[in-house]
Structures are given as structure tokens and as C-alpha cells.
Amino acid sequence: MTHTLHREGGSEDLSSDFPVLAIRAKGYNEKGNLWRLKKILEVAVTRYPLANFGDIVTGTKFTSDLEQMMKSERECPIVHMVFTNRDDLTRFLGDLKEMNLGISVVVSGLFETIFDCCREVGLKPHTVNYSAGVWGRVERLPPSEILEVTTLCGHSLVSSHLVKRFIEEIGKGKIRCEQAAQELARQCVCGIFNPIRAAKILRSICGLHHSPDEGPSQE
């Protein structure tokens, strides 16, 4: 799975943005293992202050809740979650190692950080994927700061036009950066959009100061 690889931004921005997914292997263990995916999601959500999470079938943190995801009997091939610091990510990788559920896990982020996290809990990455960037008529793309927001959704469901509209409304005082970021997060159906980072980017674009109540939404 590579839809979490293409997040734009510098090293400082990406150092607090770690999308994680757990997925069953087609033709190997995709049947009868829904409980394993639910267990991984439950541990992540109940033990760590995630920026976002979702099961791609029931919804995400901003369109559903963990209770509904745990109750759902619909087959779900993949679950997602977004961590905002390396320490929580490292502890979660330790949880996964201890549970040993036999489910493939993909962690995206800065290579050096991810490798360090794995090393600290005694894990060795099986496969490494690189994003080669965007090629072609890149002059037709939105500005880089807009791309930093839109690429937080790997399936391109967050429109650059919607981001620009919220920037205008923030400038007019009609909406707060955190509110705009959460509305943008609702567009991402799999739950890898990081609204905390998005709010930070929106504040920077609009020339606003750091929000004292920045943190994962508890809604």
C-alpha cells in the first residue's frame, strides 16, 4: 500500500506525522481475521492520542467512532491510524510485536525515524517503498503549501479548491484553523488525514500564531 507515501513537507513537518495501516494479505489471510484488525485499531485508539483513525468501511474519527467500528460485522480489509510523535509510534510498534497477530503493518514517515523506532523494539522492516515525487507538468499543480494539506489524503479526496476556500474564511474570521482542518479530515474516507498538521499549515498560510489548544480532537 503506497497511498500514505506522498505527503509533502519538510523534515520538521514530517517528524510529527506518522500514518500507519494494517492490512490482510489477499489470498492468504483476508478471511476470518476481521477481529485481528479490530484488535490493532482498538489498541491504537485506546492507548494513544491519535490525530485520526478509520477502518475505510465504517468511517473515520471524524465520521464515526471506535464503538461503531468495533460493532461492525462488515468485512474490512484495512485499518488506518495517524500518530503525531515518534515515542507513541515506538510504543505502538512494541505492542504489535507483543500481540504478534500475523497482520501486515505499513508505517510511513522519515526513514531514519522509522528505522530507529523499529530498532528500539527489535523489529526489522520487511520492505521499503520510496516516493519518487511528482513528474510531468508540475506547474499545473497548486502551490506547495496547498499540496502539504491535500497530500495528507492519499486518495486525493481533499480538494485544493476547498483548502483555498477555508483559507479565505479563516482570513475573514469565519472559521478557526482547527475547525477547518477537521472539516477537511472528513473528506478523507480512510482516516490518514492529519488534522493537527493541517491546522498548523493553515495557520502558517494565514499568518496566525500557534494555537494554545492544539492537539488531537476528542470528538
C-alpha positions in Angstrom: 0.0 0.0 0.0 1.5 3.3 -1.1 -1.2 5.9 -0.6 0.5 7.2 2.6 3.8 7.9 0.9 3.2 11.1 -0.9 2.9 13.6 1.9 4.5 16.9 1.0 6.6 18.9 3.5 10.0 19.4 5.1 11.7 17.2 7.7 10.4 19.2 10.6 6.8 18.9 9.4 7.1 15.2 8.7 8.7 14.5 12.1 5.3 14.7 13.7 3.2 12.9 11.1 3.2 9.1 11.0 0.3 7.3 9.2 0.1 3.6 10.0 -2.1 1.0 8.3 -2.7 -2.7 9.0 -3.9 -4.9 6.1 -4.6 -8.5 5.4 -3.0 -10.3 2.5 -5.3 -11.3 -0.3 -5.3 -15.0 -0.9 -3.5 -15.6 2.4 -5.3 -14.3 5.5 -8.0 -11.9 4.3 -10.9 -14.2 5.6 -11.8 -14.8 9.2 -9.3 -12.3 10.6 -11.5 -9.2 11.0 -11.1 -9.5 14.8 -7.3 -9.1 14.3 -7.7 -5.8 12.5 -10.2 -4.6 15.1 -7.7 -5.5 17.9 -5.0 -3.5 16.3 -7.3 -0.5 15.9 -8.6 -0.8 19.4 -5.1 -0.9 21.0 -4.0 2.2 19.0 -7.1 4.3 19.7 -7.4 3.4 23.4 -3.7 3.7 24.3 -2.6 6.7 22.2 -3.8 10.2 21.3 -4.2 9.6 17.6 -4.8 12.5 15.2 -7.1 10.3 13.2 -8.1 6.7 12.6 -10.5 4.7 10.5 -11.5 1.3 9.1 -12.4 2.5 5.5 -15.8 0.8 5.7 -17.5 2.2 8.8 -15.8 5.6 8.7 -13.1 7.6 10.5 -12.6 9.5 13.7 -14.5 12.4 12.1 -17.4 10.5 10.6 -17.8 7.6 13.0 -16.3 6.3 16.3 -14.4 3.4 17.7 -17.5 1.8 19.2 -19.2 1.6 15.8 -16.1 0.2 14.2 -15.8 -2.5 16.9 -19.5 -3.4 16.4 -19.4 -3.6 12.6 -19.5 -7.0 11.1 -18.8 -5.7 7.6 -15.6 -7.1 6.1 -12.9 -4.5 6.3 -9.6 -5.2 4.5 -7.6 -2.4 6.2 -7.5 0.0 9.1 -5.6 3.3 9.4 -4.3 5.5 12.2 -2.1 8.6 12.5 0.4 9.1 15.2 1.9 12.6 15.9 5.1 11.7 17.8 7.8 9.0 17.5 7.6 7.9 21.1 3.9 6.9 20.8 4.7 5.2 17.5 7.6 3.3 19.0 5.5 2.0 21.9 2.7 1.0 19.5 5.2 -1.0 17.4 6.2 -2.7 20.6 2.5 -3.5 21.2 2.2 -5.0 17.7 5.3 -7.1 18.3 3.9 -8.4 21.6 0.5 -9.2 20.1 2.0 -11.0 17.1 -1.3 -11.1 15.2 0.2 -12.0 11.8 -1.1 -8.9 10.1 1.0 -6.8 7.7 1.6 -3.3 9.0 2.9 -0.3 7.0 4.4 2.7 8.7 5.1 5.9 6.7 7.4 8.8 7.7 11.0 9.9 7.6 13.2 6.8 7.0 15.7 7.5 9.7 12.9 7.9 12.3 11.0 4.8 11.3 14.1 2.7 11.3 15.1 4.0 14.7 11.6 3.2 16.1 11.7 -0.4 14.7 15.3 -0.9 16.0 14.3 0.2 19.5 11.6 -2.5 19.8 13.6 -5.2 18.0 11.8 -5.1 14.6 13.3 -5.2 11.2 11.4 -3.7 8.2 10.4 -6.3 5.6 10.0 -3.9 2.7 10.8 -0.3 1.9 8.9 1.9 -0.6 10.1 5.3 -1.8 8.0 8.1 -3.2 9.8 9.4 -6.4 7.8 12.6 -6.3 5.6 14.1 -8.9 6.6 14.2 -12.6 5.2 15.9 -15.6 3.6 19.4 -15.9 4.1 20.2 -12.2 3.5 23.9 -13.0 -0.2 23.0 -13.1 -0.2 21.8 -9.5 -1.4 24.0 -6.6 1.2 25.9 -4.5 3.4 23.8 -2.3 1.7 24.9 0.9 -1.6 23.8 -0.5 -0.2 20.5 -1.5 1.0 19.9 2.0 -2.6 19.8 3.0 -4.1 17.9 0.1 -1.5 15.2 0.1 -2.5 14.3 3.7 -5.2 12.4 1.9 -3.5 9.7 -0.2 -6.6 9.2 -2.4 -6.8 12.9 -3.4 -10.3 13.4 -1.8 -9.3 16.7 -0.3 -9.7 19.3 -3.0 -7.3 22.2 -3.3 -10.3 24.4 -4.0 -11.8 23.5 -0.7 -8.5 24.3 1.1 -8.3 27.7 -0.6 -11.9 28.4 0.4 -11.2 27.7 4.0 -8.1 29.9 3.9 -10.3 32.7 2.7 -12.8 32.0 5.5 -10.1 31.8 8.1 -8.7 35.2 6.9 -12.2 36.7 7.3 -12.6 35.2 10.8 -15.5 32.9 9.8 -13.8 29.7 10.9 -10.9 28.6 13.1 -8.0 26.7 11.7 -8.7 23.7 13.8 -12.3 23.6 12.6 -11.3 23.9 9.0 -8.8 21.1 9.4 -11.4 18.8 10.9 -13.8 19.6 8.0 -11.0 18.7 5.6 -10.4 15.5 7.5 -14.0 14.4 7.0 -13.3 14.2 3.2 -10.6 11.5 3.7 -12.5 8.2 3.9 -9.7 6.0 5.2 -8.5 8.1 8.1 -4.9 9.0 7.3 -5.5 12.8 7.0 -3.7 14.5 9.9 -5.9 17.5 11.0 -3.4 18.6 13.6 -0.7 19.1 11.0 -3.3 20.6 8.6 -4.3 23.2 11.2 -0.6 24.1 11.7 -0.2 24.6 7.9 -3.3 26.7 7.7 -2.1 28.9 10.5 1.2 29.4 8.7 -0.5 30.2 5.4 -2.8 32.7 7.1 0.0 34.3 9.2 -1.6 33.3 12.5 0.2 32.4 15.7 0.3 28.9 17.3 -3.0 27.8 18.9 -2.6 27.0 22.6 -5.2 24.3 22.4 -3.6 22.4 19.6 -4.0 18.7 20.0 -6.0 15.7 18.8 -9.7 16.3 18.7 -11.7 14.3 21.2 -14.8 14.5 19.2 
